[in-house]
Amino acid sequence: MPLHRIILDCDPGQDDALAILLALASREEIEVLAITTVAGNVPLPLTSRNARQIVELAGRSDVPVHAGCVRPILRPLETAEYVHGKTGLDGAELPEPRLPLTSGHAVDVIVETLLREPAGTVTLCPTGPLTNIALAMIKEPAIVPRIRQIVLMGGAIELGNTTPAAEFNIYVDPHAAAVVFESGAPIVMHGLDVTHKALVTDERLARIGAIGTPVAKACVGLLGFFNRYDRDRYHIPGAPLHDPCVIAWLIRPELFSGKRCRVEIETEGRHTIGRTVVDWWHRIDQPERPANALVVNDIDADGFFDLLTERLARL
Protein backbone atom coordinates (compact mmCIF):
# COMPACT_ATOMS: atom_id res chain seq x y z
CA MET A 1 0.00 0.00 0.00
CA PRO A 2 1.32 3.51 -0.78
CA LEU A 3 2.69 5.53 2.11
CA HIS A 4 0.28 8.39 1.43
CA ARG A 5 -3.32 8.50 0.23
CA ILE A 6 -4.09 12.03 -0.89
CA ILE A 7 -6.64 14.46 -2.23
CA LEU A 8 -4.79 16.95 -4.42
CA ASP A 9 -6.67 20.26 -4.32
CA CYS A 10 -5.33 22.58 -7.02
CA ASP A 11 -5.77 25.48 -9.46
CA PRO A 12 -3.63 24.48 -12.46
CA GLY A 13 -1.27 26.52 -13.31
CA GLN A 14 1.92 25.10 -14.76
CA ASP A 15 3.40 24.34 -11.36
CA ASP A 16 0.20 22.60 -10.23
CA ALA A 17 0.44 20.53 -13.42
CA LEU A 18 3.92 19.35 -12.44
CA ALA A 19 2.64 18.53 -8.94
CA ILE A 20 -0.13 16.38 -10.45
CA LEU A 21 2.33 14.58 -12.72
CA LEU A 22 4.78 13.96 -9.88
CA ALA A 23 2.00 12.49 -7.73
CA LEU A 24 0.65 10.29 -10.52
CA ALA A 25 4.16 9.03 -11.36
CA SER A 26 4.84 7.97 -7.76
CA ARG A 27 2.50 5.03 -7.24
CA GLU A 28 4.76 3.33 -4.69
CA GLU A 29 4.47 6.27 -2.33
CA ILE A 30 1.24 8.02 -3.32
CA GLU A 31 -2.32 7.03 -4.11
CA VAL A 32 -4.31 9.93 -5.54
CA LEU A 33 -7.86 9.39 -4.31
CA ALA A 34 -9.16 12.47 -6.14
CA ILE A 35 -8.11 15.73 -7.70
CA THR A 36 -10.27 18.68 -6.68
CA THR A 37 -10.13 22.07 -8.35
CA VAL A 38 -10.60 25.62 -7.13
CA ALA A 39 -10.60 29.06 -8.69
CA GLY A 40 -7.19 30.66 -8.37
CA ASN A 41 -4.53 31.01 -11.03
CA VAL A 42 -7.39 31.14 -13.56
CA PRO A 43 -11.18 30.83 -13.12
CA LEU A 44 -12.73 27.51 -12.11
CA PRO A 45 -13.83 26.33 -15.60
CA LEU A 46 -10.20 26.57 -16.73
CA THR A 47 -8.62 25.03 -13.62
CA SER A 48 -11.06 22.11 -13.93
CA ARG A 49 -10.29 21.63 -17.61
CA ASN A 50 -6.58 21.97 -16.99
CA ALA A 51 -6.56 19.29 -14.30
CA ARG A 52 -8.35 16.91 -16.67
CA GLN A 53 -5.86 17.68 -19.43
CA ILE A 54 -2.94 16.78 -17.17
CA VAL A 55 -4.64 13.56 -16.05
CA GLU A 56 -5.17 12.74 -19.75
CA LEU A 57 -1.52 13.52 -20.52
CA ALA A 58 -0.45 11.12 -17.77
CA GLY A 59 -2.75 8.37 -19.05
CA ARG A 60 -4.54 8.13 -15.71
CA SER A 61 -8.24 8.04 -16.53
CA ASP A 62 -8.76 6.21 -13.23
CA VAL A 63 -8.26 9.43 -11.23
CA PRO A 64 -11.47 11.44 -10.70
CA VAL A 65 -11.44 15.23 -11.05
CA HIS A 66 -14.09 17.21 -9.15
CA ALA A 67 -14.79 20.92 -9.57
CA GLY A 68 -15.03 23.04 -6.44
CA CYS A 69 -15.47 26.65 -5.44
CA VAL A 70 -15.83 29.32 -8.09
CA ARG A 71 -14.65 32.19 -5.86
CA PRO A 72 -13.13 32.93 -2.45
CA ILE A 73 -15.27 32.95 0.67
CA LEU A 74 -15.56 36.73 1.10
CA ARG A 75 -13.39 38.50 -1.47
CA PRO A 76 -13.76 38.81 -5.23
CA LEU A 77 -11.57 36.41 -7.18
CA GLU A 78 -8.17 37.65 -8.33
CA THR A 79 -6.40 35.50 -10.92
CA ALA A 80 -2.87 35.30 -12.32
CA GLU A 81 -3.03 35.05 -16.10
CA TYR A 82 -0.07 37.45 -16.15
CA VAL A 83 2.00 34.52 -14.86
CA HIS A 84 0.28 31.45 -16.31
CA GLY A 85 -1.21 32.76 -19.56
CA LYS A 86 -4.83 33.03 -20.58
CA THR A 87 -5.51 29.29 -20.21
CA GLY A 88 -3.42 28.76 -17.08
CA LEU A 89 -1.39 26.16 -18.99
CA ASP A 90 0.05 28.23 -21.82
CA GLY A 91 3.23 26.91 -23.38
CA ALA A 92 2.27 23.41 -24.54
CA GLU A 93 -0.21 21.63 -26.75
CA LEU A 94 -2.07 19.37 -24.35
CA PRO A 95 -4.50 16.54 -25.16
CA GLU A 96 -8.21 17.10 -25.11
CA PRO A 97 -9.63 15.53 -21.95
CA ARG A 98 -11.79 12.59 -22.94
CA LEU A 99 -13.39 12.06 -19.55
CA PRO A 100 -15.80 14.62 -18.12
CA LEU A 101 -15.60 16.03 -14.64
CA THR A 102 -16.67 13.48 -12.06
CA SER A 103 -19.97 14.34 -10.39
CA GLY A 104 -19.90 15.75 -6.90
CA HIS A 105 -18.73 19.15 -5.68
CA ALA A 106 -15.14 19.18 -4.41
CA VAL A 107 -16.20 20.29 -0.92
CA ASP A 108 -18.60 17.35 -0.64
CA VAL A 109 -16.00 14.93 -2.01
CA ILE A 110 -13.46 16.07 0.59
CA VAL A 111 -16.01 15.63 3.38
CA GLU A 112 -17.30 12.28 2.15
CA THR A 113 -13.83 10.86 1.60
CA LEU A 114 -12.58 11.82 5.05
CA LEU A 115 -15.69 10.40 6.71
CA ARG A 116 -15.54 7.19 4.66
CA GLU A 117 -11.85 6.35 4.94
CA PRO A 118 -10.26 5.26 8.23
CA ALA A 119 -9.32 8.20 10.42
CA GLY A 120 -5.76 9.39 9.99
CA THR A 121 -5.24 7.84 6.57
CA VAL A 122 -5.98 10.72 4.13
CA THR A 123 -3.65 13.65 3.51
CA LEU A 124 -4.94 16.86 1.93
CA CYS A 125 -2.53 18.50 -0.52
CA PRO A 126 -3.73 22.01 -1.43
CA THR A 127 -1.62 23.84 -4.01
CA GLY A 128 -4.05 26.71 -4.63
CA PRO A 129 -6.27 28.95 -2.52
CA LEU A 130 -7.67 27.10 0.50
CA THR A 131 -11.35 27.76 -0.24
CA ASN A 132 -12.41 24.12 -0.76
CA ILE A 133 -10.55 22.91 2.33
CA ALA A 134 -11.94 25.63 4.59
CA LEU A 135 -15.53 25.17 3.44
CA ALA A 136 -15.25 21.40 3.94
CA MET A 137 -14.16 22.08 7.53
CA ILE A 138 -17.00 24.54 8.04
CA LYS A 139 -19.59 22.20 6.52
CA GLU A 140 -18.51 19.19 8.58
CA PRO A 141 -16.16 19.92 11.50
CA ALA A 142 -15.98 16.20 12.25
CA ILE A 143 -13.53 15.76 9.38
CA VAL A 144 -10.78 17.78 11.06
CA PRO A 145 -9.54 15.15 13.55
CA ARG A 146 -9.71 12.53 10.77
CA ILE A 147 -7.17 14.35 8.55
CA ARG A 148 -3.75 12.75 8.62
CA GLN A 149 -2.10 16.03 7.66
CA ILE A 150 -2.47 19.02 5.37
CA VAL A 151 0.63 19.57 3.24
CA LEU A 152 0.16 22.85 1.41
CA MET A 153 1.89 25.37 -0.80
CA GLY A 154 1.23 28.88 0.39
CA GLY A 155 2.47 31.80 2.41
CA ALA A 156 5.92 33.12 3.22
CA ILE A 157 8.09 33.87 6.22
CA GLU A 158 9.53 36.88 4.45
CA LEU A 159 8.34 38.75 1.34
CA GLY A 160 5.20 38.05 -0.67
CA ASN A 161 4.92 37.62 -4.42
CA THR A 162 1.49 39.18 -5.02
CA THR A 163 1.82 42.08 -2.61
CA PRO A 164 4.92 42.99 -0.60
CA ALA A 165 3.35 41.11 2.30
CA ALA A 166 1.39 38.22 0.78
CA GLU A 167 1.89 35.10 -1.30
CA PHE A 168 -0.73 34.48 -4.01
CA ASN A 169 -2.59 31.44 -2.64
CA ILE A 170 -3.11 32.97 0.78
CA TYR A 171 -3.83 36.44 -0.62
CA VAL A 172 -6.60 35.16 -2.91
CA ASP A 173 -8.58 33.72 0.02
CA PRO A 174 -7.10 34.79 3.36
CA HIS A 175 -10.31 34.00 5.24
CA ALA A 176 -10.15 30.39 4.07
CA ALA A 177 -6.49 30.23 5.10
CA ALA A 178 -7.39 31.52 8.55
CA VAL A 179 -9.96 28.74 8.96
CA VAL A 180 -7.45 26.08 7.93
CA PHE A 181 -4.55 27.32 10.07
CA GLU A 182 -6.82 27.67 13.11
CA SER A 183 -8.45 24.27 12.61
CA GLY A 184 -6.03 22.23 14.69
CA ALA A 185 -5.24 19.85 11.82
CA PRO A 186 -1.54 19.00 11.38
CA ILE A 187 -0.13 21.38 8.74
CA VAL A 188 3.08 21.40 6.71
CA MET A 189 3.57 24.79 5.00
CA HIS A 190 5.74 25.18 1.91
CA GLY A 191 6.02 28.92 1.39
CA LEU A 192 8.02 31.12 -0.92
CA ASP A 193 11.09 30.85 1.30
CA VAL A 194 11.57 27.25 0.22
CA THR A 195 10.02 27.28 -3.25
CA HIS A 196 12.23 30.17 -4.39
CA LYS A 197 15.17 27.81 -3.87
CA ALA A 198 13.74 25.30 -6.39
CA LEU A 199 14.46 27.15 -9.63
CA VAL A 200 13.81 25.82 -13.13
CA THR A 201 17.22 26.62 -14.59
CA ASP A 202 18.09 25.95 -18.22
CA GLU A 203 20.17 22.95 -17.21
CA ARG A 204 17.36 21.40 -15.16
CA LEU A 205 14.85 22.03 -17.94
CA ALA A 206 17.19 20.43 -20.49
CA ARG A 207 17.41 17.30 -18.34
CA ILE A 208 13.63 16.99 -18.39
CA GLY A 209 13.59 17.57 -22.13
CA ALA A 210 16.18 14.84 -22.65
CA ILE A 211 13.64 12.26 -21.45
CA GLY A 212 12.06 12.70 -24.87
CA THR A 213 8.55 11.46 -24.07
CA PRO A 214 5.33 13.36 -24.85
CA VAL A 215 4.95 14.10 -21.14
CA ALA A 216 8.47 15.50 -20.91
CA LYS A 217 8.02 17.60 -24.04
CA ALA A 218 4.82 19.05 -22.63
CA CYS A 219 6.58 19.84 -19.35
CA VAL A 220 9.36 21.66 -21.18
CA GLY A 221 6.80 23.78 -22.98
CA LEU A 222 4.85 24.55 -19.83
CA LEU A 223 7.92 25.38 -17.77
CA GLY A 224 9.53 27.37 -20.56
CA PHE A 225 6.46 29.63 -20.59
CA PHE A 226 6.32 29.70 -16.79
CA ASN A 227 9.98 30.75 -16.60
CA ARG A 228 9.58 34.01 -18.44
CA TYR A 229 7.64 35.94 -15.79
CA ASP A 230 9.78 35.25 -12.73
CA ARG A 231 13.04 35.56 -14.63
CA ASP A 232 12.08 39.03 -15.77
CA ARG A 233 10.62 40.08 -12.45
CA TYR A 234 13.22 38.75 -10.02
CA HIS A 235 16.29 38.55 -12.31
CA ILE A 236 16.85 34.94 -11.32
CA PRO A 237 18.00 31.99 -13.51
CA GLY A 238 14.60 30.28 -13.56
CA ALA A 239 11.09 30.30 -12.12
CA PRO A 240 10.42 28.87 -8.65
CA LEU A 241 8.68 25.52 -9.01
CA HIS A 242 6.30 25.98 -6.11
CA ASP A 243 3.64 23.28 -6.05
CA PRO A 244 5.62 20.07 -6.70
CA CYS A 245 7.41 20.75 -3.41
CA VAL A 246 4.25 19.52 -1.65
CA ILE A 247 4.40 16.14 -3.37
CA ALA A 248 8.17 15.84 -3.16
CA TRP A 249 7.97 16.37 0.61
CA LEU A 250 5.67 13.36 0.89
CA ILE A 251 8.03 11.21 -1.18
CA ARG A 252 11.43 12.44 0.09
CA PRO A 253 10.98 14.50 3.26
CA GLU A 254 14.72 14.35 3.84
CA LEU A 255 15.16 16.83 0.97
CA PHE A 256 13.54 19.53 3.10
CA SER A 257 14.04 21.19 6.46
CA GLY A 258 12.08 23.58 8.65
CA LYS A 259 10.62 23.89 12.12
CA ARG A 260 7.33 24.09 13.93
CA CYS A 261 6.00 27.62 14.36
CA ARG A 262 2.89 29.58 15.13
CA VAL A 263 1.35 30.85 11.89
CA GLU A 264 -1.50 33.35 11.84
CA ILE A 265 -3.24 34.86 8.83
CA GLU A 266 -3.80 38.58 8.38
CA THR A 267 -7.37 39.13 7.14
CA GLU A 268 -7.89 42.84 7.79
CA GLY A 269 -4.75 44.85 7.10
CA ARG A 270 -4.94 47.47 4.37
CA HIS A 271 -1.41 46.68 3.16
CA THR A 272 -0.93 43.25 4.69
CA ILE A 273 -4.06 41.20 3.98
CA GLY A 274 -3.08 37.63 3.18
CA ARG A 275 0.15 37.81 5.15
CA THR A 276 1.23 34.61 6.89
CA VAL A 277 2.60 35.90 10.18
CA VAL A 278 5.17 33.24 11.07
CA ASP A 279 6.59 33.31 14.59
CA TRP A 280 9.89 31.79 13.45
CA TRP A 281 11.80 32.76 16.60
CA HIS A 282 8.98 31.81 18.98
CA ARG A 283 8.46 35.35 20.22
CA ILE A 284 4.94 34.44 21.30
CA ASP A 285 5.03 32.19 24.35
CA GLN A 286 1.35 31.72 25.13
CA PRO A 287 -0.22 28.31 25.78
CA GLU A 288 -3.39 29.32 23.95
CA ARG A 289 -1.38 30.09 20.78
CA PRO A 290 0.81 27.01 20.25
CA ALA A 291 2.79 26.15 17.13
CA ASN A 292 0.30 25.06 14.46
CA ALA A 293 2.45 24.26 11.42
CA LEU A 294 5.72 22.76 10.34
CA VAL A 295 7.09 25.66 8.28
CA VAL A 296 9.52 24.44 5.62
CA ASN A 297 12.23 26.91 4.69
CA ASP A 298 14.99 24.96 2.92
CA ILE A 299 15.38 22.36 0.18
CA ASP A 300 18.04 20.26 -1.50
CA ALA A 301 17.15 21.70 -4.91
CA ASP A 302 19.37 19.35 -6.89
CA GLY A 303 17.87 16.35 -5.11
CA PHE A 304 14.39 17.72 -5.75
CA PHE A 305 14.98 18.05 -9.49
CA ASP A 306 16.65 14.62 -9.60
CA LEU A 307 13.46 13.17 -8.11
CA LEU A 308 11.18 15.14 -10.42
CA THR A 309 13.13 14.16 -13.54
CA GLU A 310 13.27 10.49 -12.58
CA ARG A 311 9.53 10.36 -11.92
CA LEU A 312 8.54 12.23 -15.08
CA ALA A 313 10.49 9.62 -17.03
CA ARG A 314 8.05 6.99 -15.75
CA LEU A 315 5.05 8.56 -17.51
C-alpha positions in Angstrom: 0.0 0.0 0.0 1.3 3.5 -0.8 2.7 5.5 2.1 0.3 8.4 1.4 -3.3 8.5 0.2 -4.1 12.0 -0.9 -6.6 14.5 -2.2 -4.8 16.9 -4.4 -6.7 20.3 -4.3 -5.3 22.6 -7.0 -5.8 25.5 -9.5 -3.6 24.5 -12.5 -1.3 26.5 -13.3 1.9 25.1 -14.8 3.4 24.3 -11.4 0.2 22.6 -10.2 0.4 20.5 -13.4 3.9 19.3 -12.4 2.6 18.5 -8.9 -0.1 16.4 -10.4 2.3 14.6 -12.7 4.8 14.0 -9.9 2.0 12.5 -7.7 0.6 10.3 -10.5 4.2 9.0 -11.4 4.8 8.0 -7.8 2.5 5.0 -7.2 4.8 3.3 -4.7 4.5 6.3 -2.3 1.2 8.0 -3.3 -2.3 7.0 -4.1 -4.3 9.9 -5.5 -7.9 9.4 -4.3 -9.2 12.5 -6.1 -8.1 15.7 -7.7 -10.3 18.7 -6.7 -10.1 22.1 -8.3 -10.6 25.6 -7.1 -10.6 29.1 -8.7 -7.2 30.7 -8.4 -4.5 31.0 -11.0 -7.4 31.1 -13.6 -11.2 30.8 -13.1 -12.7 27.5 -12.1 -13.8 26.3 -15.6 -10.2 26.6 -16.7 -8.6 25.0 -13.6 -11.1 22.1 -13.9 -10.3 21.6 -17.6 -6.6 22.0 -17.0 -6.6 19.3 -14.3 -8.4 16.9 -16.7 -5.9 17.7 -19.4 -2.9 16.8 -17.2 -4.6 13.6 -16.0 -5.2 12.7 -19.7 -1.5 13.5 -20.5 -0.5 11.1 -17.8 -2.8 8.4 -19.1 -4.5 8.1 -15.7 -8.2 8.0 -16.5 -8.8 6.2 -13.2 -8.3 9.4 -11.2 -11.5 11.4 -10.7 -11.4 15.2 -11.1 -14.1 17.2 -9.2 -14.8 20.9 -9.6 -15.0 23.0 -6.4 -15.5 26.7 -5.4 -15.8 29.3 -8.1 -14.7 32.2 -5.9 -13.1 32.9 -2.4 -15.3 32.9 0.7 -15.6 36.7 1.1 -13.4 38.5 -1.5 -13.8 38.8 -5.2 -11.6 36.4 -7.2 -8.2 37.7 -8.3 -6.4 35.5 -10.9 -2.9 35.3 -12.3 -3.0 35.0 -16.1 -0.1 37.4 -16.2 2.0 34.5 -14.9 0.3 31.4 -16.3 -1.2 32.8 -19.6 -4.8 33.0 -20.6 -5.5 29.3 -20.2 -3.4 28.8 -17.1 -1.4 26.2 -19.0 0.0 28.2 -21.8 3.2 26.9 -23.4 2.3 23.4 -24.5 -0.2 21.6 -26.8 -2.1 19.4 -24.4 -4.5 16.5 -25.2 -8.2 17.1 -25.1 -9.6 15.5 -22.0 -11.8 12.6 -22.9 -13.4 12.1 -19.6 -15.8 14.6 -18.1 -15.6 16.0 -14.6 -16.7 13.5 -12.1 -20.0 14.3 -10.4 -19.9 15.8 -6.9 -18.7 19.2 -5.7 -15.1 19.2 -4.4 -16.2 20.3 -0.9 -18.6 17.4 -0.6 -16.0 14.9 -2.0 -13.5 16.1 0.6 -16.0 15.6 3.4 -17.3 12.3 2.1 -13.8 10.9 1.6 -12.6 11.8 5.0 -15.7 10.4 6.7 -15.5 7.2 4.7 -11.8 6.4 4.9 -10.3 5.3 8.2 -9.3 8.2 10.4 -5.8 9.4 10.0 -5.2 7.8 6.6 -6.0 10.7 4.1 -3.7 13.7 3.5 -4.9 16.9 1.9 -2.5 18.5 -0.5 -3.7 22.0 -1.4 -1.6 23.8 -4.0 -4.0 26.7 -4.6 -6.3 28.9 -2.5 -7.7 27.1 0.5 -11.4 27.8 -0.2 -12.4 24.1 -0.8 -10.5 22.9 2.3 -11.9 25.6 4.6 -15.5 25.2 3.4 -15.2 21.4 3.9 -14.2 22.1 7.5 -17.0 24.5 8.0 -19.6 22.2 6.5 -18.5 19.2 8.6 -16.2 19.9 11.5 -16.0 16.2 12.3 -13.5 15.8 9.4 -10.8 17.8 11.1 -9.5 15.1 13.5 -9.7 12.5 10.8 -7.2 14.4 8.5 -3.8 12.7 8.6 -2.1 16.0 7.7 -2.5 19.0 5.4 0.6 19.6 3.2 0.2 22.9 1.4 1.9 25.4 -0.8 1.2 28.9 0.4 2.5 31.8 2.4 5.9 33.1 3.2 8.1 33.9 6.2 9.5 36.9 4.5 8.3 38.8 1.3 5.2 38.0 -0.7 4.9 37.6 -4.4 1.5 39.2 -5.0 1.8 42.1 -2.6 4.9 43.0 -0.6 3.3 41.1 2.3 1.4 38.2 0.8 1.9 35.1 -1.3 -0.7 34.5 -4.0 -2.6 31.4 -2.6 -3.1 33.0 0.8 -3.8 36.4 -0.6 -6.6 35.2 -2.9 -8.6 33.7 0.0 -7.1 34.8 3.4 -10.3 34.0 5.2 -10.1 30.4 4.1 -6.5 30.2 5.1 -7.4 31.5 8.5 -10.0 28.7 9.0 -7.4 26.1 7.9 -4.6 27.3 10.1 -6.8 27.7 13.1 -8.4 24.3 12.6 -6.0 22.2 14.7 -5.2 19.9 11.8 -1.5 19.0 11.4 -0.1 21.4 8.7 3.1 21.4 6.7 3.6 24.8 5.0 5.7 25.2 1.9 6.0 28.9 1.4 8.0 31.1 -0.9 11.1 30.9 1.3 11.6 27.2 0.2 10.0 27.3 -3.3 12.2 30.2 -4.4 15.2 27.8 -3.9 13.7 25.3 -6.4 14.5 27.2 -9.6 13.8 25.8 -13.1 17.2 26.6 -14.6 18.1 26.0 -18.2 20.2 22.9 -17.2 17.4 21.4 -15.2 14.9 22.0 -17.9 17.2 20.4 -20.5 17.4 17.3 -18.3 13.6 17.0 -18.4 13.6 17.6 -22.1 16.2 14.8 -22.6 13.6 12.3 -21.5 12.1 12.7 -24.9 8.5 11.5 -24.1 5.3 13.4 -24.8 4.9 14.1 -21.1 8.5 15.5 -20.9 8.0 17.6 -24.0 4.8 19.1 -22.6 6.6 19.8 -19.3 9.4 21.7 -21.2 6.8 23.8 -23.0 4.9 24.6 -19.8 7.9 25.4 -17.8 9.5 27.4 -20.6 6.5 29.6 -20.6 6.3 29.7 -16.8 10.0 30.7 -16.6 9.6 34.0 -18.4 7.6 35.9 -15.8 9.8 35.2 -12.7 13.0 35.6 -14.6 12.1 39.0 -15.8 10.6 40.1 -12.5 13.2 38.8 -10.0 16.3 38.5 -12.3 16.8 34.9 -11.3 18.0 32.0 -13.5 14.6 30.3 -13.6 11.1 30.3 -12.1 10.4 28.9 -8.6 8.7 25.5 -9.0 6.3 26.0 -6.1 3.6 23.3 -6.1 5.6 20.1 -6.7 7.4 20.7 -3.4 4.2 19.5 -1.7 4.4 16.1 -3.4 8.2 15.8 -3.2 8.0 16.4 0.6 5.7 13.4 0.9 8.0 11.2 -1.2 11.4 12.4 0.1 11.0 14.5 3.3 14.7 14.4 3.8 15.2 16.8 1.0 13.5 19.5 3.1 14.0 21.2 6.5 12.1 23.6 8.7 10.6 23.9 12.1 7.3 24.1 13.9 6.0 27.6 14.4 2.9 29.6 15.1 1.3 30.9 11.9 -1.5 33.3 11.8 -3.2 34.9 8.8 -3.8 38.6 8.4 -7.4 39.1 7.1 -7.9 42.8 7.8 -4.7 44.8 7.1 -4.9 47.5 4.4 -1.4 46.7 3.2 -0.9 43.2 4.7 -4.1 41.2 4.0 -3.1 37.6 3.2 0.2 37.8 5.1 1.2 34.6 6.9 2.6 35.9 10.2 5.2 33.2 11.1 6.6 33.3 14.6 9.9 31.8 13.4 11.8 32.8 16.6 9.0 31.8 19.0 8.5 35.3 20.2 4.9 34.4 21.3 5.0 32.2 24.3 1.3 31.7 25.1 -0.2 28.3 25.8 -3.4 29.3 24.0 -1.4 30.1 20.8 0.8 27.0 20.3 2.8 26.1 17.1 0.3 25.1 14.5 2.4 24.3 11.4 5.7 22.8 10.3 7.1 25.7 8.3 9.5 24.4 5.6 12.2 26.9 4.7 15.0 25.0 2.9 15.4 22.4 0.2 18.0 20.3 -1.5 17.2 21.7 -4.9 19.4 19.3 -6.9 17.9 16.3 -5.1 14.4 17.7 -5.7 15.0 18.1 -9.5 16.6 14.6 -9.6 13.5 13.2 -8.1 11.2 15.1 -10.4 13.1 14.2 -13.5 13.3 10.5 -12.6 9.5 10.4 -11.9 8.5 12.2 -15.1 10.5 9.6 -17.0 8.0 7.0 -15.8 5.1 8.6 -17.5 
